[in-house]
Amino acid sequence: MAEDIKSALHDATPSWNGYNYQGKVGLYVCLKNILNKANEAGINSLQFNEFLNNLTIEYEWIEDFSIKNNNQYISLHQVKHKAGTGFSDHISAITTILNRKLCRLSETDFIKYIDLEIDYTGHNLPDAKRQKKHNVISSKFNDMRLCGYINEENKLSANWREIEAEVDGIETIALKYMLGEFQSFSDRTFTNSKVYFHTAENVSNPNLNIDEYTGIPEYHKDSVRGLRTLTTLNIFLGFDNCQKYELVQSDNRLVQNINVLIRELLQLTLPDETFAEDDISLYQASICQVIDKHIASRHNKIRNGENRGFGFDEERSGLKFIKIYEPLLCTFQNQDEEYWDKFCMRCFENTFLGEISKIETHIARNSNKEKNEKRKKNLENYRRIITSNYKYSKLFEMLSPHIGHNISKIDFFNKISNESMLKNVFLGFIKDLDKDFDNFIIMGNDSLSYHPSSISFESDDEDDWDYNIEKYRHEITTNNLAFSLSNASHLVVKVSQGHNVSDQIVNIENIVDSIYSETSSDHENSVTNVSYIKFESISEALRMINNE
């Protein structure tokens, strides 16, 4: 039936980034291919240079990601982070792979090319209209089968070009054009490509022949009858003997494998350098940032409808291997501005992914599902806004207005990149917002403005409580580079249960004086509060912003 087939041509939900599991699996596959080619051809060869410029990774289109050589697909990759360990848990995904690999025509693609005149008389409700449309399309598919254009599996008949029979209500020229486009697309996408199924957990071997599993459609049973592996169809899962890739990788194992590949490539690109583990981690963060920016650009194009081509010729922009390779030609060992930004990036993304992973576990367990889905959306949206407008080092500096620059750089960046404070204070505040936001500083319904931070006053000792307030107040007042505070009325901090900081004021006149004397042309801050800012607890700030 036509309704069983999902079009191969669709975008994944734009929630990925270059640092999550799916993004890193894509990086692993790219690095694996780059290293193999470098060892085979040599990094200074014309062949290697052509390889880097001809091959691309294409995220979230057709499959979770694909590898292309110019316009030809080499491999398609489906990624499941935590979706079950039994073979039966993945029947739906396997059916989708089979639909594509075996080149079945979908109704979604059919109606992109064929205009149907549908009489909706008596079908006024949306569900009734959808059912009517589906019935008409199913009827046309049945007519195409009767004419011999497609078989019972909705695959093109071998002699479809020779058929002259007409399908009622469809112009033959339009029909043959659509089928020709479908065949061309199938040939370049599925015929010679291999499909790899990546998982974070081991998937058990089938204990039945694949055709015997509930959920395998009748139209696929002949293709998989008697099989307990899909390797004969060039589809590889973790339990198969796959030589090309390690298909089962936990989060930690994936990071380790990427670091090994990076180190081996650096031995080729920078043979005279020595790299510590922290250096390798910075290279990984740098390449993940390249992927992240590419995916963010793709998401913007999805939102803005900036897609190229039509129908089976529709395209999405890919990321050339050369862009992934280029960071491996540079040294990050000089502790300059770029080095410290990568340092902060690694801290932020590790913390962010840890929080997202925890929330996804709650969602999978149906624990406050709606609330946690909202939290995930908040964090992903805020991350997109922040990483589009600020460097990571600048973000951490704004979150830590109490830490001045009167210490060594290594001490400064170690202090502002406190993962515990980032998670418990900053992300703890952002994830529970109920309103949309589009800037680092959050505007409240009361027209007040709230500046996030990574500051915690939590303490069970009253003396420590008073001491902490005075300590942070003094540190902020004397840090005349905390420019972003001048744009807010409140600084959001974490406090112990029962403590109130709403009446605590911080004088920022020194900061304002510094802004007035600032002459840098790229300075972006303007003075909106000329004398002080108030502390506000996370709970009270959320109450005011969410209008609770």
C-alpha positions in Angstrom: 0.0 0.0 0.0 1.2 3.5 -0.8 0.7 4.7 2.8 3.3 2.3 4.1 6.1 4.0 2.2 7.8 7.1 3.6 9.5 9.3 1.1 13.3 9.2 1.0 13.3 12.9 0.4 12.6 14.5 3.7 14.5 16.6 6.3 15.1 15.3 9.7 13.7 17.3 12.6 16.2 20.2 12.9 17.4 19.5 16.4 20.9 18.0 15.7 24.2 19.7 16.2 27.8 18.9 15.6 28.4 17.7 19.1 25.7 15.2 19.8 25.9 11.5 19.2 24.6 11.6 15.6 26.9 14.4 14.7 29.9 12.6 16.1 29.1 9.4 14.3 29.2 11.4 11.1 32.5 12.8 12.1 33.9 9.3 12.9 32.8 8.0 9.4 34.4 11.0 7.7 37.7 10.7 9.6 37.8 7.0 9.0 37.6 7.6 5.3 40.0 10.5 5.3 42.7 8.4 7.2 42.3 5.4 4.9 42.7 7.6 1.8 45.7 9.5 3.4 47.4 6.2 4.1 46.6 4.9 0.6 47.5 7.9 -1.5 49.6 10.1 0.7 48.5 13.5 2.0 50.5 15.5 -0.6 49.1 13.6 -3.6 46.7 15.0 -6.2 44.5 11.9 -5.6 44.1 12.8 -1.9 43.3 16.4 -2.7 40.7 15.4 -5.2 39.2 13.0 -2.7 38.9 15.8 0.0 37.2 18.1 -2.5 34.9 15.6 -4.2 33.5 13.8 -1.1 30.9 15.3 1.1 28.8 14.3 4.1 25.2 15.2 3.8 23.3 15.4 7.1 19.6 14.7 7.7 18.6 14.2 4.1 17.5 10.7 2.8 19.1 9.2 5.8 20.5 10.5 9.1 23.6 11.2 7.1 25.1 10.1 3.8 28.5 10.1 2.1 28.6 11.3 -1.5 31.2 11.4 -4.2 30.1 14.4 -6.2 26.5 13.5 -7.1 26.8 9.8 -6.5 25.9 8.3 -3.1 28.5 5.9 -1.7 26.9 5.1 1.6 23.8 5.8 3.7 23.9 5.9 7.5 21.1 5.5 10.0 21.9 6.3 13.6 20.1 5.2 16.7 21.5 6.4 20.0 19.3 4.5 22.5 16.4 2.8 20.8 16.5 -0.7 22.3 18.8 -3.7 22.1 16.5 -6.3 20.5 16.4 -6.8 16.8 12.6 -6.5 16.9 13.0 -3.0 18.4 14.3 -1.8 15.1 11.9 -3.4 12.6 10.3 0.0 11.7 13.8 1.4 10.9 14.7 -1.7 9.0 11.5 -1.5 7.0 12.3 2.1 6.1 15.8 1.1 4.9 14.4 -1.7 2.8 11.8 0.6 1.2 14.6 2.9 0.1 17.2 0.3 -0.7 14.8 -1.7 -2.8 13.6 1.4 -4.6 9.9 1.5 -3.8 7.9 4.5 -5.0 6.2 6.5 -2.3 2.9 8.4 -2.6 4.5 11.6 -1.2 6.9 11.6 -4.2 4.2 10.6 -6.6 2.0 13.7 -5.9 4.9 16.0 -6.3 4.8 15.3 -10.0 1.2 14.3 -10.7 -1.7 16.7 -10.3 -4.9 14.9 -9.4 -8.4 16.2 -9.7 -10.1 15.1 -6.5 -13.7 15.7 -5.8 -14.0 16.4 -2.1 -17.8 16.7 -2.2 -19.2 15.3 1.1 -15.7 15.2 2.6 -15.5 18.4 4.5 -13.5 17.5 7.6 -9.7 17.3 7.4 -9.6 13.6 8.2 -12.2 12.9 5.6 -10.3 14.9 3.0 -7.0 13.1 3.8 -8.7 9.7 3.6 -10.3 10.7 0.2 -7.0 11.8 -1.1 -5.3 8.6 0.0 -8.0 6.5 -1.6 -7.6 8.3 -4.9 -3.8 7.9 -4.8 -4.1 4.2 -3.9 -6.4 3.8 -6.8 -3.8 5.3 -9.2 -1.1 3.1 -7.8 -3.3 0.1 -8.4 -4.0 1.3 -12.0 -0.2 1.7 -12.5 0.2 -1.9 -11.4 -2.5 -3.1 -13.8 -0.8 -1.3 -16.6 2.5 -2.9 -15.7 4.5 0.3 -14.8 5.1 -0.9 -11.2 4.8 -4.3 -9.5 3.0 -5.4 -6.3 5.9 -4.0 -4.3 5.6 -0.5 -5.9 9.0 -1.1 -7.6 9.5 -0.1 -11.2 8.9 -2.9 -13.7 12.0 -3.8 -15.8 10.2 -2.8 -19.0 8.2 0.2 -17.8 9.7 2.4 -20.5 8.1 0.2 -23.2 4.6 0.4 -21.8 2.2 2.7 -23.6 -1.0 2.0 -21.6 -2.7 5.1 -20.2 -3.7 5.5 -16.5 -7.0 7.2 -16.2 -6.7 10.8 -15.0 -2.9 11.0 -15.5 -1.1 12.3 -18.6 1.2 9.6 -19.9 4.0 12.2 -20.5 3.8 13.4 -16.9 3.7 9.8 -15.6 6.7 8.7 -17.6 8.7 11.8 -16.7 8.0 11.1 -13.0 9.0 7.4 -13.3 12.2 8.4 -15.2 13.2 10.9 -12.5 12.5 8.2 -9.9 14.7 5.7 -11.6 17.5 8.2 -12.1 17.3 9.1 -8.4 17.2 5.5 -7.3 20.2 4.6 -9.5 22.5 7.3 -8.1 21.3 7.0 -4.5 20.5 3.4 -3.7 21.6 1.0 -6.4 25.4 1.0 -5.6 25.4 2.5 -2.1 25.8 0.5 1.1 23.7 1.2 4.2 25.2 1.2 7.7 23.1 1.0 10.9 25.0 2.7 13.8 23.9 2.2 17.4 25.2 3.1 20.9 24.1 -0.3 22.2 24.5 -3.8 20.9 21.6 -5.0 18.9 21.0 -8.7 19.3 21.2 -11.1 16.4 17.8 -12.1 15.0 16.5 -15.3 16.6 14.0 -15.7 13.7 14.3 -15.4 9.9 13.8 -11.7 9.2 10.6 -12.4 7.1 9.1 -14.0 10.2 9.2 -10.9 12.4 6.0 -9.1 13.1 6.1 -5.7 11.4 8.0 -6.8 8.3 5.5 -6.0 5.5 4.3 -8.7 3.1 5.8 -6.9 0.1 9.3 -7.3 1.7 9.1 -10.9 2.8 10.3 -12.4 -0.5 13.4 -10.2 -0.4 14.4 -11.2 3.1 13.0 -14.8 3.2 15.2 -17.1 5.1 17.7 -14.4 6.0 19.1 -13.5 9.4 21.4 -10.8 8.1 20.9 -8.2 5.4 24.5 -8.1 4.1 23.5 -9.6 0.8 21.4 -6.5 0.3 24.4 -4.3 1.3 22.8 -3.4 4.6 25.0 -3.8 7.6 24.1 -3.9 11.3 26.2 -4.1 14.4 26.1 -7.9 14.6 27.4 -8.3 11.1 31.0 -8.7 10.3 31.6 -5.1 9.0 35.2 -4.4 8.2 34.8 -0.7 7.3 33.3 0.8 10.4 32.7 0.0 14.1 28.9 0.1 14.1 28.3 -0.3 17.8 29.9 2.5 19.8 28.9 3.9 23.2 29.3 7.6 23.7 32.6 7.2 25.4 33.8 4.6 22.9 32.9 7.0 20.0 34.9 9.9 21.5 37.8 7.5 22.0 37.7 6.3 18.4 37.5 9.8 17.1 40.5 10.9 19.2 42.5 7.9 17.9 41.7 8.9 14.3 42.6 12.5 14.9 45.9 11.6 16.5 46.8 9.3 13.6 45.9 12.1 11.1 48.0 14.6 13.1 51.0 12.3 12.9 50.7 12.8 9.1 49.8 16.5 8.9 52.0 17.8 11.8 54.6 15.0 12.2 57.1 17.2 14.2 54.5 18.1 16.9 53.7 16.3 20.1 50.1 16.3 21.3 48.7 15.7 24.8 45.2 14.3 25.3 43.8 17.7 26.0 45.2 18.9 22.7 43.5 16.1 20.9 40.2 16.9 22.6 40.5 20.5 21.4 41.0 19.3 17.8 37.9 17.2 18.1 35.9 20.2 19.5 37.2 22.3 16.6 36.1 19.9 14.0 32.7 19.4 15.7 32.3 23.1 15.5 32.8 23.0 11.7 30.0 20.3 11.5 27.9 22.3 14.0 28.0 25.5 11.9 27.2 23.5 8.8 24.2 21.9 10.4 23.0 25.2 11.8 23.2 26.7 8.3 21.2 23.8 7.0 18.5 24.4 9.7 18.3 28.0 8.8 17.7 27.0 5.1 15.0 24.6 6.2 13.3 27.3 8.2 13.6 29.8 5.4 12.5 27.4 2.7 15.8 27.8 0.8 15.9 24.4 -0.8 17.5 23.7 -4.2 15.8 21.6 -7.0 12.5 19.9 -7.3 11.2 16.4 -6.7 13.8 13.8 -7.1 16.3 16.5 -8.1 15.9 18.3 -4.8 19.2 18.8 -3.0 20.6 19.7 0.4 24.0 21.3 0.9 26.7 18.9 2.0 29.9 19.5 3.9 33.1 18.8 2.0 35.7 16.5 3.6 38.3 19.2 3.0 36.5 21.4 5.6 36.7 18.6 8.2 40.4 18.0 7.3 41.5 21.7 7.5 41.6 22.1 11.3 44.1 19.2 11.4 46.6 21.4 9.5 46.8 24.0 12.3 48.3 24.0 15.8 46.2 24.9 18.8 49.1 24.6 21.3 49.7 28.4 21.4 47.4 29.5 24.2 45.9 32.4 22.2 42.3 33.6 21.9 41.3 30.7 19.6 42.8 28.1 21.9 40.8 29.4 24.9 37.6 29.6 22.8 38.1 25.9 21.9 38.7 25.2 25.6 35.4 26.9 26.6 33.6 25.2 23.7 34.6 21.8 24.9 33.4 22.5 28.4 30.1 24.0 27.3 29.2 21.3 24.8 30.1 18.5 27.2 27.9 20.0 29.8 25.1 20.7 27.4 25.1 17.2 26.0 25.1 15.7 29.4 22.0 17.7 30.4 20.2 16.9 27.1 21.0 13.2 27.5 19.5 13.2 31.0 16.4 14.9 29.8 16.0 12.5 26.9 16.2 9.6 29.4 13.4 11.1 31.3 11.3 11.5 28.1 12.0 7.9 27.1 10.7 6.8 30.5 7.6 9.0 30.2 8.7 10.8 33.3 7.0 14.3 33.1 7.3 13.9 29.4 5.7 17.2 28.3 7.7 19.2 30.8 11.0 17.5 29.8 10.2 18.0 26.1 9.8 21.7 26.8 13.0 21.7 28.7 14.9 20.1 25.8 13.4 22.6 23.4 14.4 25.5 25.6 18.0 24.3 25.9 18.4 23.6 22.2 16.8 26.9 21.2 19.0 28.9 23.6 22.1 27.1 22.5 21.3 28.0 18.9 20.9 31.6 19.8 24.0 31.9 21.9 26.4 30.0 19.6 25.2 32.1 16.7 25.9 35.4 18.4 28.8 34.8 20.8 32.1 33.0 21.1 32.1 30.4 23.8 34.8 32.3 25.8 32.6 35.4 25.7 29.6 33.5 26.9 31.5 32.1 29.9 32.9 35.5 30.7 29.4 37.0 30.7 28.1 34.2 33.0 30.9 34.9 35.5 30.9 38.7 36.1 32.4 38.0 39.5 35.7 36.7 38.0 38.0 39.5 36.9 41.0 39.4 34.5 43.5 40.2 37.2 44.7 36.6 37.3 46.6 34.4 34.9 44.7 33.3 31.8 44.8 29.7 32.7 43.3 30.4 36.1 40.7 32.7 34.6 39.5 30.2 32.0 39.6 27.3 34.5 37.4 29.4 36.9 34.8 30.6 34.3 34.4 27.1 32.7 33.1 25.4 35.8 30.9 22.6 34.4 29.0 22.1 37.7 28.0 25.7 38.0 27.1 25.8 34.3 24.8 22.9 34.6 23.2 23.6 38.0 22.8 27.4 37.7 22.8 28.6 34.0 21.2 25.6 32.3 19.0 25.0 35.4 17.5 28.5 34.8 17.2 28.4 31.0 15.5 25.0 30.8 12.5 26.0 32.9 11.6 29.2 31.0 8.0 29.2 29.6 8.4 32.0 27.1 10.3 32.3 23.8 13.5 34.3 23.9 16.0 35.5 21.3 18.9 36.9 23.2 21.4 36.2 26.0 19.5 38.5 28.4 15.9 37.4 29.0 13.1 39.9 29.0 10.4 39.4 31.5 6.7 40.1 31.2 7.2 43.0 33.6 9.6 44.7 31.2 12.5 43.9 33.5 15.6 42.2 32.1 17.3 39.1 33.5 21.0 38.4 33.1 21.9 34.6 33.4 24.9 33.6 35.4 26.8 30.7 36.8 26.8 32.2 40.4 25.6 30.1 43.3 25.0 31.4 46.8 23.8 28.0 48.1 24.9 27.4 51.7 23.4 25.8 54.8 25.5 28.1 57.0 24.0 31.6 57.6 27.4 33.1 58.1 28.6 31.7 54.8 25.4 33.0 53.2 26.1 36.5 54.2 29.8 36.2 53.4 29.0 34.9 49.9 26.7 37.8 49.1 29.3 40.4 50.2 32.1 38.5 48.4 30.3 38.3 45.1 29.0 41.8 45.4 32.5 43.1 45.8 34.0 41.0 43.0 31.3 42.2 40.6 31.6 45.8 41.6 35.4 45.7 41.1 35.2 43.9 37.7 35.0 46.9 35.4 34.9 44.6 32.3 31.5 42.9 33.0 29.9 45.1 30.4 26.9 42.9 29.7 25.5 43.7 33.2 24.7 47.3 32.1 21.9 45.9 29.8 20.0 44.1 32.6 18.0 45.0 35.7 18.6 41.7 37.5 21.4 39.1 37.8 20.0 35.6 38.2 21.8 33.5 40.8 21.1 30.2 42.6 20.2 30.3 46.3 19.3 27.9 49.0 15.7 27.1 49.7 14.1 29.9 51.8 16.8 32.5 51.0 15.8 35.8 49.4 18.2 38.0 47.4 15.6 40.3 45.8 16.6 43.3 47.9 20.3 42.8 47.3 21.8 45.6 45.1 25.2 45.6 43.3 26.7 48.9 42.4 28.0 48.8 38.8 29.1 52.5 38.4 32.7 51.4 37.7 31.4 49.2 34.8 29.4 52.0 33.4 32.4 54.3 33.6 34.4 51.7 31.7 31.8 51.5 29.0 31.8 55.3 28.5 35.5 55.2 28.2 35.5 52.2 25.9 36.6 53.3 22.4 36.7 49.9 20.6 34.7 50.0 17.4 33.4 46.5 17.9 31.9 47.2 21.3 28.3 46.2 21.2 26.9 47.2 24.6 24.8 50.2 25.4 24.1 51.6 28.9 20.5 51.1 30.0 21.1 50.9 33.8 23.5 53.5 35.0 24.1 52.7 38.6 23.1 49.3 39.9 21.8 45.8 39.2 19.8 43.5 41.6 20.4 39.9 42.4 17.5 37.6 41.8 17.0 33.9 42.6 16.3 31.4 39.8 12.9 30.6 41.2 11.9 34.2 41.6 13.2 35.1 38.1 11.3 32.2 36.6 8.1 33.3 38.4 8.4 36.8 37.1 9.4 35.8 33.5 6.8 33.0 33.2 4.1 35.3 34.8 3.3 32.6 37.4 
